[in-house]
Amino acid sequence: MARIVIAVRDKETHAPIPFVAIEVNGYRTFTGVDGMAYLDVPEGTYRLIVRSLAYRPVTLTVRAPSTVRVELERAHF
């Protein structure tokens, strides 16, 4: 197994965003209070989807193993 480390931050303030939903090809997790999430998956290339109610969703292509920093932009309702 290979680990994908995901750090989710606010695009403007750079503050960590807790409780963000992370999905990678059917594997799911959430960020902790520190804005970090960890997924152990087989080595390969994956589609990473990051979602939070107050922010615009982000989709990226990532490799495992890797460390990814995702900056979310606030959604304006």
Backbone as XML, in Angstrom:
<?xml version="1.0"?>
<chain id="A" units="angstrom">
  <residue number="1" name="MET">
    <atom name="N" x="0.836" y="-1.186" z="0.000"/>
    <atom name="CA" x="0.000" y="0.000" z="0.000"/>
    <atom name="C" x="0.882" y="1.252" z="0.000"/>
  </residue>
  <residue number="2" name="ALA">
    <atom name="N" x="0.332" y="2.302" z="-0.573"/>
    <atom name="CA" x="1.024" y="3.591" z="-0.632"/>
    <atom name="C" x="0.130" y="4.628" z="0.041"/>
  </residue>
  <residue number="3" name="ARG">
    <atom name="N" x="0.735" y="5.618" z="0.652"/>
    <atom name="CA" x="-0.028" y="6.621" z="1.389"/>
    <atom name="C" x="-0.127" y="7.917" z="0.598"/>
  </residue>
  <residue number="4" name="ILE">
    <atom name="N" x="-1.348" y="8.465" z="0.558"/>
    <atom name="CA" x="-1.571" y="9.816" z="0.051"/>
    <atom name="C" x="-1.862" y="10.687" z="1.272"/>
  </residue>
  <residue number="5" name="VAL">
    <atom name="N" x="-1.055" y="11.719" z="1.443"/>
    <atom name="CA" x="-1.231" y="12.671" z="2.535"/>
    <atom name="C" x="-1.832" y="13.929" z="1.930"/>
  </residue>
  <residue number="6" name="ILE">
    <atom name="N" x="-2.951" y="14.391" z="2.489"/>
    <atom name="CA" x="-3.661" y="15.542" z="1.929"/>
    <atom name="C" x="-3.777" y="16.623" z="2.996"/>
  </residue>
  <residue number="7" name="ALA">
    <atom name="N" x="-3.257" y="17.810" z="2.688"/>
    <atom name="CA" x="-3.378" y="18.974" z="3.572"/>
    <atom name="C" x="-4.361" y="19.934" z="2.920"/>
  </residue>
  <residue number="8" name="VAL">
    <atom name="N" x="-5.458" y="20.238" z="3.609"/>
    <atom name="CA" x="-6.492" y="21.109" z="3.052"/>
    <atom name="C" x="-6.464" y="22.445" z="3.789"/>
  </residue>
  <residue number="9" name="ARG">
    <atom name="N" x="-6.322" y="23.525" z="3.011"/>
    <atom name="CA" x="-6.204" y="24.872" z="3.570"/>
    <atom name="C" x="-7.179" y="25.819" z="2.885"/>
  </residue>
  <residue number="10" name="ASP">
    <atom name="N" x="-7.543" y="26.890" z="3.581"/>
    <atom name="CA" x="-8.345" y="27.969" z="3.019"/>
    <atom name="C" x="-7.454" y="28.760" z="2.070"/>
  </residue>
  <residue number="11" name="LYS">
    <atom name="N" x="-7.925" y="29.034" z="0.869"/>
    <atom name="CA" x="-7.113" y="29.716" z="-0.149"/>
    <atom name="C" x="-6.699" y="31.121" z="0.285"/>
  </residue>
  <residue number="12" name="GLU">
    <atom name="N" x="-7.567" y="31.836" z="0.996"/>
    <atom name="CA" x="-7.251" y="33.208" z="1.406"/>
    <atom name="C" x="-6.430" y="33.272" z="2.686"/>
  </residue>
  <residue number="13" name="THR">
    <atom name="N" x="-6.857" y="32.539" z="3.703"/>
    <atom name="CA" x="-6.218" y="32.650" z="5.014"/>
    <atom name="C" x="-5.120" y="31.630" z="5.241"/>
  </residue>
  <residue number="14" name="HIS">
    <atom name="N" x="-5.089" y="30.571" z="4.437"/>
    <atom name="CA" x="-4.147" y="29.455" z="4.562"/>
    <atom name="C" x="-4.351" y="28.659" z="5.849"/>
  </residue>
  <residue number="15" name="ALA">
    <atom name="N" x="-5.485" y="28.873" z="6.522"/>
    <atom name="CA" x="-5.803" y="28.130" z="7.735"/>
    <atom name="C" x="-6.258" y="26.720" z="7.366"/>
  </residue>
  <residue number="16" name="PRO">
    <atom name="N" x="-5.944" y="25.725" z="8.205"/>
    <atom name="CA" x="-6.427" y="24.369" z="7.957"/>
    <atom name="C" x="-7.948" y="24.310" z="8.022"/>
  </residue>
  <residue number="17" name="ILE">
    <atom name="N" x="-8.545" y="23.457" z="7.199"/>
    <atom name="CA" x="-9.998" y="23.309" z="7.183"/>
    <atom name="C" x="-10.335" y="21.906" z="7.696"/>
  </residue>
  <residue number="18" name="PRO">
    <atom name="N" x="-10.996" y="21.815" z="8.854"/>
    <atom name="CA" x="-11.348" y="20.501" z="9.396"/>
    <atom name="C" x="-12.627" y="19.937" z="8.768"/>
  </residue>
  <residue number="19" name="PHE">
    <atom name="N" x="-12.767" y="18.618" z="8.868"/>
    <atom name="CA" x="-13.996" y="17.897" z="8.501"/>
    <atom name="C" x="-14.374" y="18.038" z="7.029"/>
  </residue>
  <residue number="20" name="VAL">
    <atom name="N" x="-13.369" y="18.122" z="6.155"/>
    <atom name="CA" x="-13.586" y="18.177" z="4.711"/>
    <atom name="C" x="-13.637" y="16.741" z="4.187"/>
  </residue>
  <residue number="21" name="ALA">
    <atom name="N" x="-14.602" y="16.456" z="3.309"/>
    <atom name="CA" x="-14.741" y="15.124" z="2.717"/>
    <atom name="C" x="-13.717" y="14.936" z="1.601"/>
  </residue>
  <residue number="22" name="ILE">
    <atom name="N" x="-13.030" y="13.805" z="1.646"/>
    <atom name="CA" x="-12.018" y="13.455" z="0.641"/>
    <atom name="C" x="-12.430" y="12.123" z="0.024"/>
  </residue>
  <residue number="23" name="GLU">
    <atom name="N" x="-12.433" y="12.065" z="-1.309"/>
    <atom name="CA" x="-12.724" y="10.806" z="-1.995"/>
    <atom name="C" x="-11.658" y="10.551" z="-3.045"/>
  </residue>
  <residue number="24" name="VAL">
    <atom name="N" x="-11.154" y="9.320" z="-3.036"/>
    <atom name="CA" x="-10.152" y="8.900" z="-4.024"/>
    <atom name="C" x="-10.589" y="7.550" z="-4.567"/>
  </residue>
  <residue number="25" name="ASN">
    <atom name="N" x="-11.170" y="7.549" z="-5.764"/>
    <atom name="CA" x="-11.600" y="6.303" z="-6.430"/>
    <atom name="C" x="-12.333" y="5.343" z="-5.489"/>
  </residue>
  <residue number="26" name="GLY">
    <atom name="N" x="-13.312" y="5.844" z="-4.757"/>
    <atom name="CA" x="-14.098" y="4.989" z="-3.876"/>
    <atom name="C" x="-13.598" y="4.911" z="-2.449"/>
  </residue>
  <residue number="27" name="TYR">
    <atom name="N" x="-12.347" y="5.286" z="-2.203"/>
    <atom name="CA" x="-11.834" y="5.360" z="-0.840"/>
    <atom name="C" x="-12.252" y="6.714" z="-0.269"/>
  </residue>
  <residue number="28" name="ARG">
    <atom name="N" x="-12.773" y="6.738" z="0.975"/>
    <atom name="CA" x="-13.263" y="7.997" z="1.552"/>
    <atom name="C" x="-12.687" y="8.230" z="2.934"/>
  </residue>
  <residue number="29" name="THR">
    <atom name="N" x="-12.493" y="9.516" z="3.233"/>
    <atom name="CA" x="-12.040" y="9.914" z="4.556"/>
    <atom name="C" x="-12.404" y="11.383" z="4.756"/>
  </residue>
  <residue number="30" name="PHE">
    <atom name="N" x="-12.077" y="11.915" z="5.912"/>
    <atom name="CA" x="-12.295" y="13.323" z="6.227"/>
    <atom name="C" x="-11.029" y="13.893" z="6.831"/>
  </residue>
  <residue number="31" name="THR">
    <atom name="N" x="-10.842" y="15.203" z="6.663"/>
    <atom name="CA" x="-9.723" y="15.847" z="7.337"/>
    <atom name="C" x="-10.020" y="15.922" z="8.828"/>
  </residue>
  <residue number="32" name="GLY">
    <atom name="N" x="-8.948" y="15.914" z="9.618"/>
    <atom name="CA" x="-9.073" y="16.094" z="11.060"/>
    <atom name="C" x="-9.107" y="17.578" z="11.391"/>
  </residue>
  <residue number="33" name="VAL">
    <atom name="N" x="-9.053" y="17.892" z="12.671"/>
    <atom name="CA" x="-9.093" y="19.293" z="13.099"/>
    <atom name="C" x="-7.880" y="20.069" z="12.592"/>
  </residue>
  <residue number="34" name="ASP">
    <atom name="N" x="-6.821" y="19.358" z="12.220"/>
    <atom name="CA" x="-5.610" y="19.994" z="11.690"/>
    <atom name="C" x="-5.640" y="20.160" z="10.167"/>
  </residue>
  <residue number="35" name="GLY">
    <atom name="N" x="-6.766" y="19.795" z="9.530"/>
    <atom name="CA" x="-6.886" y="19.918" z="8.084"/>
    <atom name="C" x="-6.151" y="18.850" z="7.301"/>
  </residue>
  <residue number="36" name="MET">
    <atom name="N" x="-5.709" y="17.781" z="7.977"/>
    <atom name="CA" x="-4.941" y="16.715" z="7.337"/>
    <atom name="C" x="-5.787" y="15.458" z="7.177"/>
  </residue>
  <residue number="37" name="ALA">
    <atom name="N" x="-5.559" y="14.747" z="6.067"/>
    <atom name="CA" x="-6.198" y="13.460" z="5.815"/>
    <atom name="C" x="-5.160" y="12.508" z="5.254"/>
  </residue>
  <residue number="38" name="TYR">
    <atom name="N" x="-5.364" y="11.223" z="5.499"/>
    <atom name="CA" x="-4.420" y="10.193" z="5.076"/>
    <atom name="C" x="-5.200" y="9.041" z="4.467"/>
  </residue>
  <residue number="39" name="LEU">
    <atom name="N" x="-4.757" y="8.593" z="3.305"/>
    <atom name="CA" x="-5.388" y="7.444" z="2.651"/>
    <atom name="C" x="-4.307" y="6.449" z="2.251"/>
  </residue>
  <residue number="40" name="ASP">
    <atom name="N" x="-4.490" y="5.194" z="2.620"/>
    <atom name="CA" x="-3.595" y="4.125" z="2.196"/>
    <atom name="C" x="-4.276" y="3.375" z="1.062"/>
  </residue>
  <residue number="41" name="VAL">
    <atom name="N" x="-3.662" y="3.438" z="-0.115"/>
    <atom name="CA" x="-4.218" y="2.849" z="-1.334"/>
    <atom name="C" x="-3.102" y="2.127" z="-2.088"/>
  </residue>
  <residue number="42" name="PRO">
    <atom name="N" x="-3.430" y="1.247" z="-3.007"/>
    <atom name="CA" x="-2.394" y="0.656" z="-3.855"/>
    <atom name="C" x="-1.681" y="1.749" z="-4.672"/>
  </residue>
  <residue number="43" name="GLU">
    <atom name="N" x="-0.404" y="1.549" z="-4.976"/>
    <atom name="CA" x="0.320" y="2.524" z="-5.804"/>
    <atom name="C" x="-0.407" y="2.722" z="-7.115"/>
  </residue>
  <residue number="44" name="GLY">
    <atom name="N" x="-0.386" y="3.973" z="-7.599"/>
    <atom name="CA" x="-1.033" y="4.262" z="-8.861"/>
    <atom name="C" x="-1.456" y="5.711" z="-8.954"/>
  </residue>
  <residue number="45" name="THR">
    <atom name="N" x="-2.247" y="5.993" z="-9.963"/>
    <atom name="CA" x="-2.756" y="7.345" z="-10.206"/>
    <atom name="C" x="-4.243" y="7.356" z="-9.878"/>
  </residue>
  <residue number="46" name="TYR">
    <atom name="N" x="-4.670" y="8.407" z="-9.180"/>
    <atom name="CA" x="-6.040" y="8.489" z="-8.689"/>
    <atom name="C" x="-6.647" y="9.856" z="-8.948"/>
  </residue>
  <residue number="47" name="ARG">
    <atom name="N" x="-7.975" y="9.874" z="-8.967"/>
    <atom name="CA" x="-8.738" y="11.122" z="-9.039"/>
    <atom name="C" x="-9.145" y="11.478" z="-7.613"/>
  </residue>
  <residue number="48" name="LEU">
    <atom name="N" x="-8.702" y="12.626" z="-7.145"/>
    <atom name="CA" x="-8.958" y="13.101" z="-5.785"/>
    <atom name="C" x="-10.044" y="14.161" z="-5.834"/>
  </residue>
  <residue number="49" name="ILE">
    <atom name="N" x="-11.122" y="13.968" z="-5.046"/>
    <atom name="CA" x="-12.210" y="14.938" z="-4.976"/>
    <atom name="C" x="-12.277" y="15.446" z="-3.542"/>
  </residue>
  <residue number="50" name="VAL">
    <atom name="N" x="-12.261" y="16.769" z="-3.392"/>
    <atom name="CA" x="-12.285" y="17.409" z="-2.074"/>
    <atom name="C" x="-13.540" y="18.270" z="-2.009"/>
  </residue>
  <residue number="51" name="ARG">
    <atom name="N" x="-14.389" y="18.012" z="-0.975"/>
    <atom name="CA" x="-15.666" y="18.734" z="-0.871"/>
    <atom name="C" x="-15.905" y="19.220" z="0.555"/>
  </residue>
  <residue number="52" name="SER">
    <atom name="N" x="-16.443" y="20.434" z="0.642"/>
    <atom name="CA" x="-16.878" y="21.010" z="1.913"/>
    <atom name="C" x="-18.049" y="21.938" z="1.622"/>
  </residue>
  <residue number="53" name="LEU">
    <atom name="N" x="-19.011" y="22.015" z="2.532"/>
    <atom name="CA" x="-20.203" y="22.818" z="2.280"/>
    <atom name="C" x="-19.904" y="24.298" z="2.018"/>
  </residue>
  <residue number="54" name="ALA">
    <atom name="N" x="-18.946" y="24.870" z="2.704"/>
    <atom name="CA" x="-18.667" y="26.306" z="2.591"/>
    <atom name="C" x="-17.677" y="26.648" z="1.478"/>
  </residue>
  <residue number="55" name="TYR">
    <atom name="N" x="-17.166" y="25.627" z="0.771"/>
    <atom name="CA" x="-16.114" y="25.854" z="-0.227"/>
    <atom name="C" x="-16.479" y="25.230" z="-1.565"/>
  </residue>
  <residue number="56" name="ARG">
    <atom name="N" x="-15.850" y="25.724" z="-2.618"/>
    <atom name="CA" x="-16.024" y="25.133" z="-3.946"/>
    <atom name="C" x="-15.267" y="23.798" z="-3.989"/>
  </residue>
  <residue number="57" name="PRO">
    <atom name="N" x="-15.845" y="22.774" z="-4.599"/>
    <atom name="CA" x="-15.153" y="21.482" z="-4.685"/>
    <atom name="C" x="-13.937" y="21.561" z="-5.607"/>
  </residue>
  <residue number="58" name="VAL">
    <atom name="N" x="-12.974" y="20.695" z="-5.345"/>
    <atom name="CA" x="-11.753" y="20.620" z="-6.150"/>
    <atom name="C" x="-11.550" y="19.170" z="-6.559"/>
  </residue>
  <residue number="59" name="THR">
    <atom name="N" x="-11.186" y="18.956" z="-7.829"/>
    <atom name="CA" x="-10.840" y="17.627" z="-8.333"/>
    <atom name="C" x="-9.424" y="17.694" z="-8.898"/>
  </residue>
  <residue number="60" name="LEU">
    <atom name="N" x="-8.583" y="16.755" z="-8.467"/>
    <atom name="CA" x="-7.186" y="16.703" z="-8.911"/>
    <atom name="C" x="-6.826" y="15.276" z="-9.294"/>
  </residue>
  <residue number="61" name="THR">
    <atom name="N" x="-5.793" y="15.129" z="-10.080"/>
    <atom name="CA" x="-5.198" y="13.822" z="-10.334"/>
    <atom name="C" x="-3.942" y="13.728" z="-9.485"/>
  </residue>
  <residue number="62" name="VAL">
    <atom name="N" x="-3.826" y="12.649" z="-8.691"/>
    <atom name="CA" x="-2.685" y="12.480" z="-7.794"/>
    <atom name="C" x="-2.099" y="11.091" z="-7.975"/>
  </residue>
  <residue number="63" name="ARG">
    <atom name="N" x="-0.831" y="10.962" z="-7.580"/>
    <atom name="CA" x="-0.158" y="9.673" z="-7.577"/>
    <atom name="C" x="0.004" y="9.202" z="-6.147"/>
  </residue>
  <residue number="64" name="ALA">
    <atom name="N" x="-0.034" y="7.916" z="-5.960"/>
    <atom name="CA" x="0.246" y="7.334" z="-4.639"/>
    <atom name="C" x="1.551" y="6.561" z="-4.749"/>
  </residue>
  <residue number="65" name="PRO">
    <atom name="N" x="2.489" y="6.829" z="-3.867"/>
    <atom name="CA" x="2.435" y="7.714" z="-2.708"/>
    <atom name="C" x="2.698" y="9.167" z="-3.105"/>
  </residue>
  <residue number="66" name="SER">
    <atom name="N" x="2.121" y="10.085" z="-2.319"/>
    <atom name="CA" x="2.392" y="11.510" z="-2.523"/>
    <atom name="C" x="1.835" y="12.314" z="-1.360"/>
  </residue>
  <residue number="67" name="THR">
    <atom name="N" x="2.263" y="13.561" z="-1.308"/>
    <atom name="CA" x="1.721" y="14.536" z="-0.374"/>
    <atom name="C" x="1.141" y="15.659" z="-1.213"/>
  </residue>
  <residue number="68" name="VAL">
    <atom name="N" x="-0.111" y="16.020" z="-0.933"/>
    <atom name="CA" x="-0.830" y="16.995" z="-1.747"/>
    <atom name="C" x="-1.340" y="18.111" z="-0.846"/>
  </residue>
  <residue number="69" name="ARG">
    <atom name="N" x="-1.152" y="19.351" z="-1.285"/>
    <atom name="CA" x="-1.740" y="20.490" z="-0.584"/>
    <atom name="C" x="-2.880" y="21.005" z="-1.457"/>
  </residue>
  <residue number="70" name="VAL">
    <atom name="N" x="-4.068" y="21.095" z="-0.871"/>
    <atom name="CA" x="-5.247" y="21.550" z="-1.601"/>
    <atom name="C" x="-5.727" y="22.845" z="-0.948"/>
  </residue>
  <residue number="71" name="GLU">
    <atom name="N" x="-5.870" y="23.883" z="-1.763"/>
    <atom name="CA" x="-6.388" y="25.170" z="-1.268"/>
    <atom name="C" x="-7.807" y="25.334" z="-1.786"/>
  </residue>
  <residue number="72" name="LEU">
    <atom name="N" x="-8.756" y="25.454" z="-0.865"/>
    <atom name="CA" x="-10.153" y="25.597" z="-1.232"/>
    <atom name="C" x="-10.570" y="27.055" z="-1.213"/>
  </residue>
  <residue number="73" name="GLU">
    <atom name="N" x="-11.361" y="27.413" z="-2.208"/>
    <atom name="CA" x="-11.892" y="28.777" z="-2.334"/>
    <atom name="C" x="-13.302" y="28.790" z="-1.762"/>
  </residue>
  <residue number="74" name="ARG">
    <atom name="N" x="-13.584" y="29.787" z="-0.935"/>
    <atom name="CA" x="-14.917" y="29.900" z="-0.327"/>
    <atom name="C" x="-15.991" y="30.048" z="-1.395"/>
  </residue>
  <residue number="75" name="ALA">
    <atom name="N" x="-17.104" y="29.370" z="-1.196"/>
    <atom name="CA" x="-18.251" y="29.481" z="-2.091"/>
    <atom name="C" x="-19.050" y="30.712" z="-1.667"/>
  </residue>
  <residue number="76" name="HIS">
    <atom name="N" x="-19.479" y="31.482" z="-2.630"/>
    <atom name="CA" x="-20.279" y="32.662" z="-2.344"/>
    <atom name="C" x="-21.715" y="32.373" z="-2.724"/>
  </residue>
  <residue number="77" name="PHE">
    <atom name="N" x="-22.581" y="32.327" z="-1.738"/>
    <atom name="CA" x="-23.971" y="31.961" z="-1.959"/>
    <atom name="C" x="-24.794" y="33.176" z="-2.280"/>
  </residue>
</chain>
